[in-house]
Amino acid sequence: MYSQLYKTDLKSNTALLIKISILTAILWGGLLTSVKAQVPEGMKKDANDWRFTLGGGVGYFADYEGSDDYNIVPLPLVGISWRDTVSIGSVGGLGLNVKFLKIKGPTPKDNLILSAGIGYFGGRDQDDNDALNGLGDLEGGVTGKLSADYQHQSFGAKVSAVHDISGGRKGTSINAGLRYTFALGSPKTQLTLGSSVTWANDKYMENIFGISSIQATNSTLGYSAYSVASGFKDAGVNASVRHFMTQNIGIMGRIGYKQLLANAADSPIVDRQGNASQLSAIFGVSYNW
């Protein structure tokens, strides 16, 4: 099975497009929040104001985690925030997010933020890809998230724990990342370089990458049963760029590379039918007021 820029036949699966849009929205939200602290002076709004974000673009993403088939999908961007404390939409990850503790340092670029949120996991349908036929559907569900984000000048570090409250994944994952943001010639154009690693518990790994005996029997590709334990799921790097055309209009893009690790990489849906090397890219325009 070969990688492709897009599928000529999306199987008329609107649900698949929605799921990929959710994933790319989360990536896009991460891009926006990673450069937020670096908005050029004179272009920032009063933190007491309501803030609205509206935009759109395109995303390039694997149609399931571990696949080597890719789709280009439309990506909406909608967000509302109040006093930089409560936000809802796709900015920073699809769902509701509340920053419940802010510890300020000696300068505006030194701070520690603790936040909690509710999001959504889009699930996975066996019709999403031929490699999943016979494995059954994985229901989407609500997720809970706790995060700690530390910023020191141009350097940042973030740790997030996500637990599935409902749905078929029934797992917990922890992601840790580092980032560095700097201007490209002008403060209006900023580049962020990042890296991350993700650990997942046994339920997460088993439901995403494992093959039960029943699934092995039902699979159209004749998989053998495959059991997965908890462990590090992936490690990756990314590069994001954002250009502030005006105080309200921004152009942004992001390229990411993620390598599935150990048990995740050895899963039959990855090793036999997919690829442990995962790429992603997004590009779009946002309007903020």
C-alpha positions as CSV (number, residue, x, y, z in Angstrom):
1,M,0.0,0.0,0.0
2,Y,1.5,3.3,-1.1
3,S,1.2,6.8,0.3
4,Q,-0.9,9.1,-1.8
5,L,-1.6,12.8,-1.8
6,Y,-5.3,12.2,-1.6
7,K,-7.8,9.5,-2.3
8,T,-9.8,9.8,-5.4
9,D,-12.6,8.0,-3.6
10,L,-13.4,9.0,0.0
11,K,-16.1,6.4,0.0
12,S,-18.6,9.2,0.6
13,N,-17.7,9.0,4.3
14,T,-18.5,12.3,5.8
15,A,-17.7,10.9,9.2
16,L,-14.2,10.3,8.2
17,L,-13.7,13.9,7.0
18,I,-15.1,15.1,10.3
19,K,-12.7,13.0,12.3
20,I,-9.7,14.1,10.3
21,S,-10.9,17.7,10.7
22,I,-11.0,17.2,14.4
23,L,-7.4,16.0,14.5
24,T,-6.1,18.7,12.3
25,A,-8.1,21.3,14.3
26,I,-6.2,20.1,17.4
27,L,-2.9,20.5,15.6
28,W,-3.9,23.9,14.4
29,G,-5.0,24.9,17.9
30,G,-1.6,23.8,19.1
31,L,0.0,26.1,16.5
32,L,-2.0,29.1,17.6
33,T,-1.3,28.6,21.3
34,S,2.4,28.0,20.7
35,V,2.8,31.4,19.2
36,K,0.3,33.3,21.3
37,A,2.8,34.4,23.9
38,Q,5.0,35.8,21.0
39,V,2.5,38.2,19.5
40,P,4.4,41.4,18.6
41,E,4.1,44.3,21.0
42,G,1.5,46.8,19.7
43,M,-0.6,44.1,18.1
44,K,-2.0,42.6,21.4
45,K,-5.5,43.1,22.6
46,D,-6.5,43.9,26.2
47,A,-6.7,40.6,28.1
48,N,-10.1,41.7,29.6
49,D,-11.7,41.7,26.2
50,W,-13.7,38.9,24.6
51,R,-11.8,37.4,21.7
52,F,-13.2,35.8,18.6
53,T,-11.4,33.8,16.0
54,L,-12.7,32.7,12.6
55,G,-10.8,31.1,9.8
56,G,-10.2,28.2,7.5
57,G,-7.7,26.2,5.6
58,V,-6.7,22.7,4.6
59,G,-5.1,19.8,6.5
60,Y,-3.0,16.8,5.3
61,F,-3.4,13.9,7.6
62,A,-3.3,10.1,7.7
63,D,-6.8,8.6,7.7
64,Y,-6.0,6.6,10.8
65,E,-3.1,6.5,13.2
66,G,-0.5,4.4,11.6
67,S,-1.9,4.5,8.1
68,D,0.1,5.4,5.0
69,D,-3.0,6.7,3.2
70,Y,-3.5,10.4,3.4
71,N,-6.3,12.9,2.8
72,I,-6.5,16.6,2.1
73,V,-9.4,17.9,4.1
74,P,-11.0,21.3,4.7
75,L,-10.2,22.7,8.1
76,P,-12.6,25.2,9.9
77,L,-11.2,27.3,12.7
78,V,-13.7,28.8,15.2
79,G,-13.0,30.0,18.7
80,I,-14.3,32.2,21.5
81,S,-12.3,33.2,24.6
82,W,-12.9,35.4,27.6
83,R,-10.1,37.2,29.4
84,D,-7.6,34.6,28.1
85,T,-9.1,32.2,30.7
86,V,-12.1,30.4,29.3
87,S,-12.1,29.3,25.6
88,I,-14.3,27.1,23.5
89,G,-14.0,26.0,19.9
90,S,-11.1,24.5,17.9
91,V,-8.4,27.0,19.1
92,G,-6.1,25.1,21.4
93,G,-7.9,21.8,20.7
94,L,-11.5,21.1,20.0
95,G,-13.6,21.6,23.1
96,L,-13.8,23.7,26.3
97,N,-10.6,24.8,28.1
98,V,-10.2,26.7,31.4
99,K,-7.0,28.1,32.7
100,F,-7.5,27.8,36.5
101,L,-4.1,29.0,37.7
102,K,-1.7,31.5,36.2
103,I,1.7,32.2,37.9
104,K,3.4,35.2,36.4
105,G,7.2,35.6,36.3
106,P,9.3,38.8,36.3
107,T,8.5,39.5,32.6
108,P,5.4,39.0,30.4
109,K,7.1,36.1,28.7
110,D,7.7,34.2,32.0
111,N,4.7,32.3,33.3
112,L,3.2,29.0,34.3
113,I,-0.3,28.1,33.4
114,L,-2.4,25.2,34.6
115,S,-5.5,24.3,32.7
116,A,-8.3,21.8,32.5
117,G,-10.6,21.0,29.6
118,I,-13.1,18.7,27.9
119,G,-12.6,17.6,24.3
120,Y,-13.7,14.9,21.9
121,F,-12.1,11.9,20.3
122,G,-13.5,11.3,16.9
123,G,-13.4,7.5,16.9
124,R,-12.5,5.2,14.1
125,D,-14.7,3.3,11.6
126,Q,-13.7,0.0,10.0
127,D,-14.7,1.6,6.7
128,D,-12.2,4.4,7.0
129,N,-9.5,2.2,5.4
130,D,-9.2,-1.3,3.9
131,A,-6.7,-2.1,6.6
132,L,-9.4,-1.8,9.2
133,N,-12.0,-3.9,7.5
134,G,-13.4,-6.5,10.0
135,L,-11.9,-4.9,13.1
136,G,-15.2,-3.2,14.0
137,D,-15.8,0.5,14.8
138,L,-14.2,2.4,17.6
139,E,-16.7,4.8,19.1
140,G,-15.8,8.4,19.6
141,G,-16.3,10.0,23.0
142,V,-15.6,12.8,25.4
143,T,-12.1,13.3,26.8
144,G,-10.9,15.1,29.9
145,K,-7.6,17.0,29.9
146,L,-5.2,18.5,32.4
147,S,-2.2,20.6,31.3
148,A,0.8,22.4,32.7
149,D,2.4,25.0,30.3
150,Y,5.6,26.8,31.3
151,Q,7.0,29.7,29.2
152,H,10.4,31.3,29.8
153,Q,11.2,34.0,27.2
154,S,11.3,32.2,23.8
155,F,11.4,28.7,25.4
156,G,8.3,26.7,26.4
157,A,7.5,23.3,27.8
158,K,4.1,21.6,28.2
159,V,2.8,18.4,29.7
160,S,-0.8,17.2,29.1
161,A,-2.7,14.2,30.4
162,V,-5.8,13.1,28.5
163,H,-8.3,10.5,29.8
164,D,-11.2,9.1,27.8
165,I,-14.4,9.7,29.8
166,S,-16.6,7.9,27.2
167,G,-16.2,6.1,23.9
168,G,-14.4,3.0,22.7
169,R,-10.8,3.9,23.3
170,K,-11.1,3.9,27.1
171,G,-7.5,5.0,27.6
172,T,-5.2,7.6,29.1
173,S,-2.2,9.3,27.4
174,I,0.4,11.7,28.5
175,N,2.2,14.1,26.1
176,A,5.3,16.1,26.9
177,G,6.7,18.7,24.5
178,L,9.3,21.4,24.2
179,R,9.2,24.5,21.9
180,Y,11.3,27.4,20.9
181,T,9.9,30.5,19.1
182,F,11.9,33.2,17.3
183,A,11.3,35.9,14.8
184,L,12.2,35.5,11.1
185,G,13.5,38.9,10.1
186,S,10.5,40.7,11.5
187,P,8.5,40.3,14.8
188,K,5.4,39.8,12.6
189,T,6.8,36.5,11.2
190,Q,7.6,33.9,13.8
191,L,8.9,30.3,13.6
192,T,8.3,27.8,16.3
193,L,10.3,24.5,16.5
194,G,8.9,21.8,18.7
195,S,9.4,18.2,19.8
196,S,7.2,15.9,21.8
197,V,6.8,12.3,23.1
198,T,3.6,10.5,24.0
199,W,3.0,7.7,26.5
200,A,-0.2,5.7,26.6
201,N,-1.7,3.1,29.0
202,D,-2.5,-0.4,28.1
203,K,-6.2,0.2,27.3
204,Y,-5.3,3.0,24.9
205,M,-2.7,1.0,23.1
206,E,-4.8,-2.2,23.0
207,N,-7.9,-0.5,21.5
208,I,-5.9,1.6,18.9
209,F,-3.2,-0.9,17.9
210,G,-4.1,-4.3,19.3
211,I,-5.9,-7.1,17.4
212,S,-8.2,-9.3,19.5
213,S,-8.8,-13.0,18.6
214,I,-12.3,-12.0,17.4
215,Q,-10.9,-9.2,15.3
216,A,-8.3,-11.5,13.8
217,T,-11.0,-13.9,12.8
218,N,-13.2,-11.2,11.3
219,S,-10.4,-9.3,9.5
220,T,-10.5,-9.4,5.8
221,L,-6.7,-9.3,5.5
222,G,-6.1,-12.3,7.8
223,Y,-4.5,-10.6,10.8
224,S,-3.1,-12.6,13.7
225,A,-4.1,-11.7,17.2
226,Y,-1.8,-9.0,18.6
227,S,-1.6,-7.8,22.2
228,V,-0.2,-4.4,23.2
229,A,1.0,-3.2,26.6
230,S,1.4,0.3,27.9
231,G,4.4,2.3,26.8
232,F,5.7,5.2,24.8
233,K,3.5,5.5,21.7
234,D,5.3,8.1,19.6
235,A,7.9,10.8,19.4
236,G,7.9,13.7,16.9
237,V,9.1,17.0,15.8
238,N,7.3,19.9,14.1
239,A,7.9,23.4,12.7
240,S,5.2,26.1,12.7
241,V,5.2,29.5,11.1
242,R,2.8,32.4,11.6
243,H,2.8,35.8,9.9
244,F,0.8,38.6,11.4
245,M,-0.5,40.6,8.4
246,T,-2.4,43.0,10.7
247,Q,-3.6,43.0,14.3
248,N,-6.5,40.9,13.2
249,I,-5.3,38.7,10.3
250,G,-2.8,35.9,10.5
251,I,-1.5,33.3,8.0
252,M,-0.2,30.1,9.5
253,G,1.3,26.8,8.5
254,R,2.6,23.7,10.3
255,I,4.6,20.6,9.2
256,G,4.9,17.7,11.6
257,Y,6.6,14.3,11.7
258,K,5.8,11.6,14.2
259,Q,7.4,8.2,14.6
260,L,5.3,5.4,16.2
261,L,7.3,3.4,18.6
262,A,7.7,-0.1,19.9
263,N,4.4,-1.9,20.2
264,A,2.5,0.7,18.3
265,A,4.9,0.4,15.3
266,D,4.7,-3.4,15.4
267,S,0.9,-3.5,15.1
268,P,-0.3,-5.3,12.0
269,I,-2.3,-2.3,10.9
270,V,0.9,-0.3,11.0
271,D,3.7,-2.7,10.2
272,R,1.8,-4.7,7.5
273,Q,-0.7,-2.2,6.1
274,G,0.6,1.2,7.2
275,N,3.7,3.1,8.1
276,A,5.2,4.0,11.5
277,S,6.4,7.3,10.1
278,Q,3.5,9.7,10.2
279,L,3.4,13.1,8.4
280,S,1.0,16.0,8.9
281,A,0.6,19.5,7.5
282,I,-1.8,22.4,7.8
283,F,-2.2,25.8,6.2
284,G,-4.8,28.5,6.7
285,V,-5.8,32.0,7.5
286,S,-7.5,33.3,10.7
287,Y,-9.2,36.6,11.6
288,N,-9.2,37.7,15.2
289,W,-11.3,40.4,16.8
